[in-house]
Amino acid sequence: MKKIFLGIIAAATLASCGNTGNDTPANENGVVITANMTNVTEIIVNRMEPQDVVAMDTVTSENGQFEISFDADAPQFYTLYLNDDMRLTMYAEPGDVVSLEGTLEGQDMEYTVEGSQPSKDLKMLSDLSGEAMDLVQELNQKIGAAQQQENFEQVREEAIAQYDSLLTATQEKLETFIRENPENLVTIFALYHQIAGQPVFTIDDNFELYASASESLSAAHPDNKHAQYLAEEVESKKAVSVGAVAPDFTMMTPDGEEVSISDFRGNYVLVDFWAAWCKPCRQENPNVVAAYEKYNEYGFEVLGVSLDGLPNQKDPEAEWLMAIENDGLTWTQVSDLKGWQTAARPLYMFNSIPHSVLLDPEGKIVAKNLRGEKLQEKLAEIYGG
């Protein structure tokens, strides 16, 4: 996740420490976690908040058998750190007795969970992530082994194709889970699932999925902090979601001319946020050039918005102009040369570049982050051929 969402990474604040040793919750607002985990001598329990974690309990055992009980007045997510290293995520509601059983061998953990279906769902997501990581590591090894070989590009392209297939299959599995379990809070974890640190979904590219999940979760769990946090994020993105009228702004061209997004009304326009210092942006530029050269005669326009102006750039304007010339960018270019502090960023709410939005002749957003062949395919759909 680009944000510290659901408390995955945060500093813990100590709330309590102890073990009541009860076989059942002290009352209907209690939760009991029992564990029989071979090779585990310590379990640290944290409660997960939307942007924080709260330390709750630490228990030790010489034989891998644990029992942890605590008060809980609402459904919550918890992280369990085993031997201060391996982590698993679980869910419990007041009155639940959740049991774990398994084995920890180095960095490998096998376990089963009973007493909480959402915790089983979380394990399913964890298993899915582990399987994906195994394949990613295998693909990286293949690429690494082929670096000095003549068929390196072929091996690399095949690996990328396998990764794309993995990503597509994972997206399909997760979307099915999200849509079939609209009231399950674990769908939030599915929305923010990652493969090797890369998000499977993003709210920019999959806004409808996020909005649909948020609507269902807000109705089913109106007081849940995680559902509320998701709703806030969805609400903040509505202004730049597909179908919305793109926020207008005005910036200067290299020649000092003021240009606004609204100046392009009447045509389809790709608003392309990029920078001379951004390698992925420069790699994508040939694709945008090809699209512009093919469809400009039909009315397709591009507005380049540069995020040059970083503190470490000695002469950001010169670097910007040189990149425009070297990459053959013949369409309108603007910038306020303020880097990440550009006035356009809070309007379009992006945290990385390249970032682009395609607007229709009325100024409405019809697509976001179309790169490579996807841009060509969309333009062919619009203009034909």
Order of alpha helices (4+ residues) and beta strands (2+ residues): beta-beta-beta-beta-beta-beta-beta-beta-beta-alpha-alpha-alpha-beta-beta-alpha-alpha-beta-beta-beta-alpha-beta-alpha-beta-alpha-beta-beta-alpha
